Amino acid sequence: MHLFLLLLASLRLIAQDTSRVERLMVLPDKFFSAIDKKAANAEAHFTRATDKYLTKLQRREEKLKRKLWKKDSLLARELFGDVKVRYAKLRATTGGSGKYSDVYSPRLDSISTALNFVDKTKLSQNPELQKTLSSLKEVQEKLNASDQVKKQLQQRQRELKEQFQKLGMVKELKKFRQDVYYYQRQIQEYRQLWEDPSKLERKLLDIAMKLPQFKDFFQKNSQLGSLFALPGGSAATSVSLVGLQTRASVQQALLDRFGSGPDVTQMLQQNVQNAQGQLNELKAKAQSHTSGSFGSDSDLDMPEGFKPNNQKTKSFLQRLELGTNIQSQRARYYFPVTTDIALSAGYKLNNKSIIGIGVSYKAGLGRGWDNVALSHEGLGLRSFIDYKLKGSLYITGGYEQNYLSSFQTVEQLKAYSSWQTSGLIGLSKPYKVSKKLKGEMKLLWDFMSYQQIPKTQAVLFRVGYSLK
């Protein structure tokens, strides 16, 4: 009786989970549209990056061909051929491949298998399901295509390096090799962006993984499951080793066929070593798939002595740094207590340098606690450049135009003679406030303040914040 009740309770739990999956799969179209949108963005990113860098590399090769032509026209014709045709073929790479040679994407594998499970078990009749599966297939093809292009570029780079070394022209390849590196880095960043699942996808997989039917389906139909025997797999899916030839039997068969001379033995040993090297490479690749380390810098082919600019593969918006800072000045004979509130936008040129512009508003606060009054005391236009010295210490400089008179209307700001110039130089120290917020302190010297009438403050201290 107790066993019967336990079984009944288990069946009810499974039924409840199945019901939850069914409710999830009758999902709103927003679930499928969200996946379609991200898939379309991923395809666009991969396509745009490939077109951009292939165009650059084509120009590099045409330039290299012209330089080599001056030294050896026959070698130039043989080594480069028709550059435009070669790069047209690279752009036409479709990414079609076999089941076991697809670039592995954990997110793509998981969500595609889950949606295929929904399709096969008829848990959803949503017409958007097939469209989403098709979009995911296209992403897989883009991943394959970018990987195939990357490998061909690496091979091309090795070919050119080998020939240019013989001619003492390796330095001529510097820009070409750097662009190959940046292409690899750009694709790596887009892949990392793609691998981040949405909340809806996590919810789908969390619920689906509670179903024994889905676990079995995943082990048999996922890309990972087809390559490796996953833990908990059924006996039918496990790999049987019975009947496989041993190493000794294979070696004996080779000796019986080819003999045992020293040349034959050396050749066999060399081939075995080559095969072992390829096997180790495959094992390392499999390990990177299962551990999620596909995006490590060790996968990139970096030129010797090259220090990459990590900002170069980021978009314009990703290189922007929005910030604000505050600076207060005490009351003087003619002026009240003022607080400068500034907004700025910086652009990261490279890992060490930032240039930017900003605007500031000077608010008057009165002459003391017994005389508090808000007023418009000025406006400022700013430009700045920060350069990293060491650690988190930066040298900073800037040029500013400040309107230091009270104003009531915008028309008053058009009086150019009322604007004063500031030239600033000093040090800045950023510090971490939170995951997405960075604080900054600046100590600045206005070396043009001594020329101003009335004289302005020479030493400025500003505190600010910026979004990472």
N, C-alpha and C positions, 0 to 999 in steps of 0.2 A: 504493500500500500504506500509506504513512504517513498519507495523507488518510483512508483507511478506518479505521485505528487511532484517529486523532483523533476521528472521528465516533463510533466505538464507545465511546470513553471519555466523550464528551459525553453520549451517551444513557444510559450507566451512571450518570453523576452526576445527570442529571435523574431517572432511575428511583429513585436513592437518596433524592433530595429528596422525590419523590412518596411514597416509602415512609415517610419521616419525617413528612410531613403526615398520611398515613393513620394512623400510630401515634398522632399527636397528636389526631386527630379521633375516634379510638375512645376518647377520653378518658373518663376517669372522669367520672361525673356531677358531681363537685365543680367541674369547669370551668364547666359550664352553671349549676349552682346558685350559683356565685360571681357570675356575671353577673346572674342573676335577682335575687339578694339586693341587689346594688348598684343595679340598675334599680328595684327596689321601694323602696329607700331614697331614690333620687332623686325618684321619683314622690311619695312621702310628703312630702319636703322642699318640693317645688314647690307641692303642694296645701296644705300647712299654712301656708306663707308667704303664699300668695294669699288664703286664707280669713282669716288673722289681719289682714292689712293692709286687705282690703276691708271687714272689720267695723269697723276703726278709721275708715276713710275715710267709710263710710256714716254713722257717728255725727258725724263732722266736718261732712258736708254737711247733715245734719238740724239741727245747731246753727247753721250758717251761714244756712240757710233761715229759721230762727226770728228771727235777728238782722235779716236783710234784710226780713222780713215787716213789722217795725215801721216801716221806712222806706218801703217800696214793696211792697205786697202783690201787685199785679199782676205786677211784675217777678219777685218771689220765686216765684210760681206758674209763670210762663213759664220761668224759668231752671232751677228745680229739679224741677218736676213731682213725680212719685211717686218719691222717692229709693229706697225699698225695692225697687220693681220694677226700676229701673235696675241696682242692685247685684246683684239676683237673676240678671239676664241676664249680668252680668259673671262671676258665679260659675259659670254654666252654659256658659261658653266651652269648646268642645270641643278646639280646636286643630287641627281638620281644615283642610287647605290643599292647594294644588297642589304638583306636583313641584318647581317652581322658586321656591316661596315658603316652603318649610320653613326654620326656623331651622337654620343650619348648625352641626353639632357634629363636629369632626374625629374624636374618639374613636368617636362613634356611627356615623359614615360608614364608618370603617375596619373596625370589628368587624362591623357589619351586612353589609358587602360581603363580608368574609371568610367569614362563616357562610352567606351566600347562595351563595357559590362552592362551599362544602362541600355544600350542599343540592342544587344543580344538577348537580354532578359525581358525586353519590352516594358521596362519600368517607366519609360517616358515616351509619349507620342508627340513631343514638341517638335515641330518642323525645323526649328533652328538647330537641332542636335546634329543633323548631317552636315549642315553648313559649318558648324563649329569644328567637327572632326576634320573636314576638308581644310579649314584654316590652320589647324594644328599640323596637318600633313605638310602644308606649304612652309610652315616654320621649320620643320625638320629638313626640308629640301634646302632652305636658305642656310641652315646650320651646316649641312653637308657641303654646299657650294662654297661658303666662306672658308671652310676647312681645306677643301681641295685647292682653292686659289692660294691659300696660305702656304700649303706644301709646295705648290709649283713655284711660287715666288722664292721660297727658301732654296729650292733646287736651282733656280735661275741665279740666285745670289752666289751660290757655291761655284757654279760654272764660270760666272764673270770674275769672281775673285781668283780662281785658279789661273785663268788666262792673263788677267791684269797683273798678277804677282810676277809672272814671267817677264813682263815688260816694265816692271818697276813703276806701275801706275795704280797701286792700290788706293792711294789717297783720292784718286778720281772717283772711287766708288763710295766715298763717305756718305754723300747725300742719298744715294740710292739705297744703301744699307739701312740708313736711319729711317727712311720712309717705309721700308719693309717692316722694321721693328714697330713703328707707330701704327701700321695697319694691324699687326698682330695684337697690339695693346688695345686698339679701338674695338676690335671684335671681341676681345676678352671682356672689356667693360660692358659691352652690350649683352654678352651672354650672362654676366653676373646680374645685370638688371632684369633680364628675362627670367632668371631662375627664382626670383622672389615671388612666391605665390600670394594670391589675394586671400582675404578672409573667407570668401565664399568657397574658394577651392579647398582651403584647409578644412572647412566644415564638411564639405562633401567627402573628402578622403577620411576624415576622422570617423564619420558615421559608417561609410562603406567598409572600412577596415574591421568593423565589429561583426561583419557578416562572414560566416565561414565560406559561403558560396563565392564571395568576392575574393577572399584570400586564395582560394584554389584557382580562380580565374586569373588572378594576378600572377601566380607562380607559373601558369601555363602560357599566358599570352603577353605579358609585359616583355619589354626588350631586355631588361635585366634578368628576368626569370628564364628567358630563352637561352641566355648565355651562361648562366650559373645555376647550380642546384641550390635554391634558397632554403634556409632552415625551415623545417616543418613541412617540406614538400611530400607529396604522396609517393608511394613506392613506384608507381607507374612513371613518375617523372624523374626518378633518381637514375643516375648513370651507372650502368653495370660495367664492371671491369673484367668479367669472366670472358675468356677467349682472346684477350688482347695479348699481343706478342711482347715478350720481355726484351730488355735491352740486349741481353746476352744472345738470345735467339736471332735478333735482327743483325747483330754484329757478325755472328757465325754465318748467316746466310750471305752477307756481303763478302766475307772472306772466301766462301766457297765459290762465289761467282767471279770475283775479280782477283783473287789470289792474296798473298800475304807479303808482297815485296815492300821495301821501305817507301817507295814512291806512292804505292796504293795506300799504305797505312797513314802516311802524312796527309794525303788528299782527304781520306776519310775523317781524320782528326780535325782538319781544317773546316770541313763541311759541318761536322758535328758542333764545332765551336760557333760557327756562323748561325746555325739553327738555334743553339742555346741562347745566343745573343738576341735573336728575334723573339724567342720565347720569353726572355726576361723583359724585353720591351713591352710585349703584350701584357705580361703580368703587372708591370708598373702602370700601364694604361688602365687596366681593370681596377687596380687598387685606387687610382685617382678618381675613377668613376664612383666607386663605392664610398670613398672617404670625402668626396666633394672638393677635391683639391685641383680640379681641372683648370682653375683660373689662377694658379700660382705663377709668380714671375719666372720660376725655373723653366716653365714651358716655352718661354719666349727666346727667340734667337737674337741676342743682343750683340752688336758689334763691340770689338775690344776697345776699351778706353772711352766708351760712349756714356755720357751722363744724360739720361733722357729727361725731357721736360714733361712732367706728369700732367700739366695743364693742357698740353697740346691736343690731347684726345678728348677733352671735355667740350661740351657745347658752350655757346656764349653765355647762356644763363647760368650754367654751372660754374663759370669762372667769375661771375659777379659776386661781390660781397657787400651787402647792404648794411649800413651802420648809422649810429647816432652818437653824438657826444654833447656834453654840457660843460660850460665854462662860466664862472661867475666872477664879477669884478666889484670891489667895494665902491661906495659912494665917494665922489670927489666934489670939489667946490661947484663945478658947473653941471655935473652929471649925477644921476641917482644910482642906487644899486642896480646892476644889470645882470642878466643871465642870458648867455648865448645858447640857444638850442639849435643844433645843426643836424642835418640829414646828409648822408654821403652814399656814394656808390663807387666801389672800387673794382678794378678789373685785374685779375691775376695774370701777369705776363708770363711768369714761370714759377718755379718752386720758391723763389726768393724775393720776387719783386711784385709790387702792386701799385698801380696808378689809379687815380680817381678824381672825381669832382664832387662838390657839395654845395649846399646853400645853408645859410644860418640866419636865424631871426633873433634880434636882440630885444629882450623884454625888459622894460623898466619896472622896478619894484618899489620905487619911492626912496626916501633918504634915511629911513630907519624905522624901528618899530612904532614910533609915534607919528610916522608919516608914510603909510603904506598906500601906494597908488600904482595901478598897472598902466603902462604906456608903451607905445611903439618907439623904441630908441635906436633902431637901426636895422640894417640888412647886410648880409655878406655873401659873396660868391667865392668859392674856394676851389683849389686844385692841390693835389698832393701826390707824393710818391714815397713809398716805403721800401727799404731794402734790408734784407735780413743780414745782420752781422754775425751773430753766433747764438746758438740755442734759440731762445725766444726773445732776443733783444734785436730791435730794428733801429736803423738810422732813418729819420724821416725829414722831409722837406716839403715846402709848399709855397704857393703864391696866392695871395688873397686880395680882393677888392672889398672894402667895407664902407658902408654908408653909416656914418656915426652921428647923424642928427635925428632928432625926433621928427616923425612924419605922420601925417593924417591921411594922405591920399597917395596913390601910385604915381601920380603926375610929379610929385615932389622928388621922386627917385631918379627922374630923368636929368637932374642937374649934375652933370659929370664932375664939376669942380668940387662937389661935396663928398666925393668918394676918395678914400685914402687907401694907399697901397701898403701891403705887408709882405715881407719876405721872411719865411720861417725855416728854421733848422733845429733839429733836436733828436731826442730818443723816444721810442715808444716801446711799451712792454705789454704784449697781449697775455691774457690768462683765461683759463677755462672757467666758465660759470655753470654751464650745463651741457648736455649732449649737443644741442643745436645753437647755444648762445655763447659768444666769446666776449669777454671784457677786455678793455684796453685803457692804459694810462699813457698820456703823452706829456713830456716836458719840453717846451719849445722856447726858442729865443727869436724875437722879432728884431732882426738886425736893421730894419728900415724904420723902426719906431722913433729913432732919435731925430729924424728929419720932419716928423709930423708936427703940425700946429693945429690944435693943441697936441702935445706929446702924448702918445698912447703907451700902454703898459708894455714893457720890453720882455718880461718873462711870463709865459703863459703855461698854465697847467690844465689839461683837459682830461676828462674821464668819459669813456664811451662804451658802447656795446655794438656788436655786429652779429649777424646771422651767419653761421658756418655754411 
